[in-house]
């Protein structure tokens, strides 16, 4: 089979066993370094993607992807118009009314700041979100006028509460003369939920929508919680709603409300990528060193090829071929190894924990006790392209050095 001279000779150099031990060792070290660097990048980014998805699911477990806040003097006609606009917007699954106010949960001697949220227990969103997170009690126990609430697990633990206990809700209100006049209301704990997120388990208390409205006396923030078909498309749905809703209604989505969380994750992913890419860069420098030594070792061969009519460009091709084969083979092996590990993290991690008798994500410290993994193919492609580019650039200088070898100078003492 016909091969270009540069490719044929370059592949011969890769397969040759006559290299010096040190050159051969650096070759294998370079290949292994590229492989490990690429695999580590894929695994780490897949695990961070998994944690990001887990965090997103927990944040949205009790928070709607899109929230609509009502103006201060919204009338029933405004609400009806808003409901019609929401129902006619593409990407919207359903919407439910809510009411919120800041309060304090009191059980002597402890006092915990809470966000008291009124919901309609019969709404599909309430059953799908809060109903699946209950560890004690039933969602159906939240009835209008019953004076029952559902607490987060952290609040219940701090106040020493369980289903059936009583709790006092203190509402900071202002009297007629401007003096603070706290309002106290006794509630019964109907249930306890646990999401596994401090922002929810340690702050949220749910009651029936009518009970919260009756408590607020003008200080309640009311609005609509909108569920969408695709949470990642929530910003686009929010933008459509802003155009359709009557003036005065404010629309926000989960990417705005939790921007700090995901900004921190993006920064961590970027820094981890840069740090781990240094492994590939070090391996690329090893490829440079190896090819420089090969060029020095093959000066006579280069001179003979040049005297037989090979151009400097063809000589460059020989060493470009050799370096690219080593580098790109390392990238392919790294991608294969990284994908294998990323797709089997849920099997590998428990095996390591059983073997070495330790727990990576201790349940006493972390809410998430398993290591999630989610492979994004755009990340894999970006990693592979970056590694191929680095290893390709590493071959340029040794190839140029080989092309500059003067035949007469190399053969002078032969």
C-alpha positions as CSV (number, residue, x, y, z in Angstrom):
1,X,0.0,0.0,0.0
2,X,1.3,3.5,-0.9
3,X,2.2,5.8,1.9
4,X,3.7,9.4,1.7
5,X,7.3,9.2,2.6
6,X,7.0,11.5,5.7
7,X,4.1,9.4,7.1
8,X,5.8,6.1,6.3
9,X,9.1,7.1,7.9
10,X,7.4,8.8,10.9
11,X,5.4,5.6,11.6
12,X,8.6,3.5,11.3
13,X,10.2,5.8,14.0
14,X,7.2,5.3,16.3
15,X,7.4,1.5,16.0
16,X,11.2,1.3,16.1
17,X,12.7,-0.6,19.1
18,X,16.2,0.7,18.6
19,X,15.7,4.0,20.5
20,X,17.8,4.6,23.5
21,X,16.1,3.6,26.8
22,X,15.8,7.2,28.0
23,X,14.1,8.4,24.7
24,X,11.7,5.4,24.8
25,X,10.9,6.1,28.5
26,X,10.1,9.7,27.8
27,X,7.9,8.6,24.9
28,X,5.8,6.4,27.1
29,X,5.8,9.0,29.9
30,X,4.5,11.5,27.4
31,X,1.8,9.2,26.1
32,X,0.8,8.3,29.7
33,X,0.7,11.9,30.8
34,X,-1.6,13.0,28.0
35,X,-3.8,10.0,28.7
36,X,-4.1,10.7,32.4
37,X,-4.6,14.4,31.9
38,X,-7.4,14.0,29.4
39,X,-9.1,11.2,31.5
40,X,-8.8,13.3,34.7
41,X,-10.4,16.3,32.9
42,X,-13.3,14.3,31.7
43,X,-14.0,12.6,35.0
44,X,-13.6,15.8,37.1
45,X,-15.9,17.9,34.8
46,X,-18.4,15.0,34.7
47,X,-18.5,14.8,38.5
48,X,-18.9,18.6,38.7
49,X,-21.7,18.5,36.2
50,X,-23.4,15.8,38.3
51,X,-23.1,18.0,41.4
52,X,-24.4,21.0,39.5
53,X,-27.4,19.0,38.3
54,X,-28.0,17.6,41.9
55,X,-27.8,21.2,43.3
56,X,-30.2,22.4,40.6
57,X,-32.7,19.7,41.4
58,X,-32.6,20.4,45.1
59,X,-32.9,24.1,44.6
60,X,-35.9,23.6,42.3
61,X,-37.5,20.9,44.5
62,X,-39.4,23.6,46.5
63,X,-38.8,26.6,44.3
64,X,-40.6,27.2,41.0
65,X,-38.5,27.7,37.9
66,X,-40.3,31.0,37.2
67,X,-41.9,33.2,39.8
68,X,-44.3,36.1,39.2
69,X,-44.7,38.8,41.8
70,X,-47.9,40.8,42.0
71,X,-48.0,44.6,42.2
72,X,-49.0,46.0,45.5
73,X,-52.6,46.9,44.5
74,X,-53.4,43.9,42.3
75,X,-57.1,43.3,41.9
76,X,-58.8,40.0,41.1
77,X,-59.2,41.2,37.5
78,X,-55.4,41.6,37.3
79,X,-54.9,38.1,38.6
80,X,-57.4,36.7,36.1
81,X,-55.7,38.5,33.2
82,X,-52.3,37.2,34.4
83,X,-53.6,33.7,34.7
84,X,-54.9,33.8,31.1
85,X,-51.6,35.2,29.8
86,X,-49.6,32.4,31.6
87,X,-51.9,29.7,30.3
88,X,-51.4,30.8,26.7
89,X,-47.6,30.9,26.9
90,X,-45.6,28.1,25.3
91,X,-43.4,26.1,27.6
92,X,-45.6,26.6,30.7
93,X,-46.9,23.5,32.4
94,X,-49.0,25.1,35.2
95,X,-49.1,27.9,37.7
96,X,-50.2,28.1,41.4
97,X,-50.8,31.0,43.8
98,X,-48.5,31.5,46.8
99,X,-48.1,33.9,49.7
100,X,-45.0,34.6,51.7
101,X,-44.0,36.5,54.7
102,X,-41.0,36.7,57.1
103,X,-41.5,35.5,60.6
104,X,-39.9,33.8,63.6
105,X,-40.5,30.3,64.8
106,X,-40.5,30.2,68.6
107,X,-40.3,27.3,71.0
108,X,-38.6,28.3,74.2
109,X,-35.8,28.8,74.6
110,X,-35.0,28.7,70.8
111,X,-36.1,31.2,68.1
112,X,-35.5,30.6,64.4
113,X,-36.0,33.1,61.5
114,X,-38.3,31.5,58.9
115,X,-40.0,32.2,55.6
116,X,-43.7,31.2,56.0
117,X,-45.1,30.2,52.6
118,X,-48.7,29.7,52.0
119,X,-49.6,27.2,49.3
120,X,-52.6,25.4,47.9
121,X,-52.1,21.7,48.9
122,X,-54.5,20.6,46.2
123,X,-52.4,22.2,43.4
124,X,-50.4,19.8,41.2
125,X,-47.2,21.7,41.8
126,X,-47.6,21.3,45.6
127,X,-48.2,17.6,45.3
128,X,-45.3,17.1,42.9
129,X,-42.8,19.2,44.9
130,X,-43.6,19.3,48.7
131,X,-45.5,16.0,48.7
132,X,-42.5,14.0,47.6
133,X,-40.1,15.5,50.2
134,X,-42.2,14.7,53.4
135,X,-40.6,12.5,56.0
136,X,-43.4,12.9,58.5
137,X,-47.1,13.7,58.0
138,X,-49.2,14.2,54.9
139,X,-49.7,17.2,52.6
140,X,-53.5,16.8,52.8
141,X,-53.3,17.8,56.5
142,X,-52.8,21.4,55.5
143,X,-56.4,22.5,55.4
144,X,-57.8,26.1,55.5
145,X,-58.2,27.4,59.1
146,X,-56.6,24.3,60.7
147,X,-53.6,26.2,61.9
148,X,-51.2,23.5,60.7
149,X,-47.7,23.9,59.3
150,X,-45.1,21.7,57.7
151,X,-41.5,22.4,58.8
152,X,-38.1,21.9,57.3
153,X,-36.0,19.1,59.0
154,X,-33.3,21.5,60.3
155,X,-36.0,23.8,61.9
156,X,-37.6,20.8,63.5
157,X,-34.3,19.5,64.8
158,X,-33.3,22.9,66.3
159,X,-36.6,23.4,68.0
160,X,-37.0,19.8,69.0
161,X,-40.3,19.3,67.1
162,X,-42.1,16.4,65.5
163,X,-45.5,15.8,64.0
164,X,-48.2,16.7,66.4
165,X,-46.2,19.3,68.5
166,X,-47.2,22.9,68.8
167,X,-45.1,25.9,67.6
168,X,-45.5,29.6,67.9
169,X,-45.1,31.9,64.9
170,X,-44.1,35.5,65.7
171,X,-45.0,38.1,63.1
172,X,-43.2,41.5,63.3
173,X,-45.9,44.1,62.6
174,X,-46.1,47.8,63.1
175,X,-48.9,49.4,65.2
176,X,-50.9,52.6,64.5
177,X,-48.3,54.8,66.2
178,X,-45.4,53.3,64.3
179,X,-44.3,51.2,67.3
180,X,-43.5,47.5,66.7
181,X,-46.4,45.2,67.8
182,X,-45.5,41.5,67.4
183,X,-48.3,39.2,66.6
184,X,-48.2,35.6,68.0
185,X,-50.0,32.7,66.5
186,X,-50.0,29.1,67.7
187,X,-49.7,26.4,65.0
188,X,-49.6,22.6,65.1
189,X,-46.8,20.7,63.2
190,X,-48.5,18.6,60.6
191,X,-45.4,17.2,59.0
192,X,-41.7,17.6,58.3
193,X,-39.9,17.7,55.0
194,X,-36.3,17.2,54.1
195,X,-34.7,18.3,50.8
196,X,-31.1,18.1,51.8
197,X,-30.4,21.8,51.3
198,X,-29.8,24.3,54.1
199,X,-31.7,27.1,52.3
200,X,-34.8,25.0,52.3
201,X,-34.6,22.7,55.3
202,X,-33.5,25.5,57.6
203,X,-35.8,28.4,56.6
204,X,-39.0,27.2,54.9
205,X,-42.3,26.6,56.8
206,X,-45.5,25.8,54.7
207,X,-49.0,26.5,55.7
208,X,-52.3,26.8,53.8
209,X,-52.6,29.8,51.5
210,X,-55.7,31.2,53.3
211,X,-54.0,30.9,56.8
212,X,-51.0,32.9,55.6
213,X,-53.2,35.6,54.0
214,X,-55.1,35.9,57.2
215,X,-51.9,36.4,59.2
216,X,-50.3,39.0,56.9
217,X,-52.6,41.9,57.1
218,X,-50.9,43.7,54.2
219,X,-47.3,42.4,54.7
220,X,-47.8,39.3,52.6
221,X,-46.0,39.0,49.3
222,X,-48.3,37.2,46.9
223,X,-47.6,35.8,43.5
224,X,-47.6,32.9,41.1
225,X,-45.2,29.9,41.0
226,X,-44.9,28.8,37.4
227,X,-43.7,25.3,36.4
228,X,-42.2,24.9,32.9
229,X,-41.7,21.9,30.7
230,X,-37.9,22.4,30.6
231,X,-36.1,24.0,33.6
232,X,-33.2,24.9,31.4
233,X,-35.5,26.9,29.2
234,X,-36.9,28.9,32.1
235,X,-35.1,32.2,31.2
236,X,-36.7,32.1,27.7
237,X,-40.2,31.3,29.2
238,X,-39.7,34.2,31.7
239,X,-38.9,36.5,28.8
240,X,-42.1,35.5,27.0
241,X,-44.1,36.0,30.1
242,X,-42.8,39.5,30.6
243,X,-44.1,40.5,27.2
244,X,-47.5,39.0,27.8
245,X,-48.3,39.9,31.5
246,X,-50.1,43.2,32.4
247,X,-47.9,46.1,33.6
248,X,-46.8,45.9,37.2
249,X,-46.1,42.2,37.4
250,X,-42.5,41.2,37.9
251,X,-41.1,37.9,36.5
252,X,-37.9,36.2,37.7
253,X,-36.5,32.8,37.0
254,X,-34.4,30.4,39.0
255,X,-31.1,31.3,37.2
256,X,-31.5,34.9,38.6
257,X,-32.5,33.9,42.1
258,X,-29.7,31.4,42.4
259,X,-27.1,33.1,40.3
260,X,-24.4,33.1,43.0
261,X,-24.5,29.3,43.4
262,X,-24.0,28.6,39.7
263,X,-21.5,31.4,39.2
264,X,-19.4,29.8,41.9
265,X,-19.7,26.4,40.2
266,X,-18.7,27.8,36.8
267,X,-15.6,29.5,38.3
268,X,-14.6,26.2,40.0
269,X,-15.1,24.2,36.8
270,X,-13.0,26.8,34.8
271,X,-10.2,26.7,37.4
272,X,-10.2,22.9,37.7
273,X,-10.1,22.7,33.9
274,X,-7.1,25.0,33.7
275,X,-5.2,23.2,36.5
276,X,-5.8,19.8,35.0
277,X,-4.9,21.0,31.5
278,X,-1.5,21.7,32.9
279,X,-1.0,17.9,33.1
280,X,-1.5,17.7,29.4
281,X,0.8,20.7,28.9
282,X,3.6,18.9,30.9
283,X,3.1,15.8,28.8
284,X,3.3,18.0,25.7
285,X,6.7,19.4,26.9
286,X,7.8,15.8,27.3
287,X,6.9,15.2,23.7
288,X,9.0,18.2,22.7
289,X,12.0,16.9,24.7
290,X,11.6,13.4,23.3
291,X,11.4,14.6,19.6
292,X,14.4,16.9,20.1
293,X,16.4,13.9,21.3
294,X,15.1,11.8,18.4
295,X,16.1,14.5,16.0
296,X,19.6,14.6,17.5
297,X,19.8,10.8,17.3
298,X,18.6,10.7,13.7
299,X,20.8,13.5,12.3
300,X,22.5,11.0,10.0
301,X,19.2,9.5,8.7
302,X,17.9,13.0,8.1
303,X,21.0,13.9,6.1
304,X,20.8,10.8,4.0
305,X,17.1,11.4,3.3
306,X,17.9,15.0,2.3
307,X,20.7,14.0,-0.1
308,X,18.3,11.6,-1.8
309,X,16.1,14.6,-2.6
310,X,13.7,15.0,0.3
311,X,12.7,18.6,0.9
312,X,12.8,20.2,4.3
313,X,9.0,20.2,4.4
314,X,9.0,16.4,4.0
315,X,11.6,16.0,6.8
316,X,9.3,18.1,9.0
317,X,6.4,15.8,8.1
318,X,8.4,12.8,9.4
319,X,8.7,14.2,12.9
320,X,5.3,15.8,12.9
321,X,3.9,12.4,12.2
322,X,5.8,10.8,15.0
323,X,4.8,13.4,17.6
324,X,1.2,13.5,16.5
325,X,0.8,9.7,16.6
326,X,2.2,9.6,20.2
327,X,0.1,12.7,21.3
328,X,-3.1,11.8,19.6
329,X,-2.9,8.2,20.7
330,X,-2.6,9.4,24.3
331,X,-5.7,11.7,23.7
332,X,-7.7,8.8,22.4
333,X,-6.8,6.5,25.2
334,X,-7.5,9.3,27.7
335,X,-10.9,9.9,26.2
336,X,-11.7,6.2,26.4
337,X,-10.5,5.9,30.0
338,X,-12.2,9.1,31.1
339,X,-15.6,8.1,29.6
340,X,-15.3,4.6,31.1
341,X,-14.6,6.1,34.6
342,X,-17.2,8.8,34.3
343,X,-20.0,6.4,33.2
344,X,-19.2,4.0,36.1
345,X,-18.5,6.4,39.0
346,X,-21.6,5.0,40.8
347,X,-20.0,1.5,40.7
348,X,-16.3,2.5,41.2
349,X,-16.8,4.7,44.2
350,X,-18.7,2.2,46.3
351,X,-16.1,-0.5,45.4
352,X,-13.3,1.8,46.6
353,X,-15.2,2.6,49.8
354,X,-15.8,-1.1,50.6
355,X,-12.2,-2.0,49.8
356,X,-10.5,0.7,51.8
357,X,-13.2,1.0,54.4
358,X,-13.8,4.7,54.3
359,X,-16.7,6.9,53.1
360,X,-15.9,9.8,50.7
361,X,-19.1,11.7,51.3
362,X,-19.9,11.2,55.0
363,X,-23.6,11.5,55.7
364,X,-22.8,13.3,59.0
365,X,-21.1,16.1,57.0
366,X,-22.6,16.2,53.6
367,X,-26.2,16.3,52.3
368,X,-25.2,14.4,49.2
369,X,-23.7,11.1,50.2
370,X,-23.0,9.7,46.7
371,X,-20.8,11.1,43.9
372,X,-23.0,11.9,40.9
373,X,-21.6,12.0,37.3
374,X,-23.1,13.5,34.2
375,X,-21.1,13.4,30.9
376,X,-21.6,16.4,28.7
377,X,-20.4,15.6,25.2
378,X,-19.6,19.2,24.4
379,X,-17.1,19.1,27.4
380,X,-15.6,15.9,26.1
381,X,-15.2,17.4,22.6
382,X,-13.6,20.6,24.0
383,X,-11.2,18.6,26.1
384,X,-10.2,16.4,23.2
385,X,-9.7,19.4,20.9
386,X,-7.6,21.3,23.5
387,X,-5.4,18.2,24.1
388,X,-5.0,17.5,20.4
389,X,-4.0,21.2,19.8
390,X,-1.5,21.2,22.6
391,X,0.2,17.9,21.5
392,X,0.1,19.2,17.9
393,X,1.9,22.4,18.8
394,X,4.4,20.4,20.8
395,X,5.7,18.8,17.5
396,X,6.3,22.0,15.6
397,X,9.7,23.1,17.1
398,X,11.4,19.6,16.9
399,X,10.1,19.3,13.3
400,X,11.5,22.7,12.4
401,X,14.8,21.7,14.0
402,X,14.9,18.6,11.9
403,X,14.2,20.5,8.7
404,X,17.2,22.8,9.5
405,X,19.7,19.9,9.7
406,X,22.4,20.5,7.1
407,X,23.3,17.2,5.2
408,X,27.0,18.1,4.8
409,X,27.4,19.0,8.4
410,X,25.7,15.8,9.6
411,X,27.7,13.5,7.3
412,X,31.0,15.2,7.8
413,X,32.4,12.6,10.3
414,X,30.5,9.6,9.0
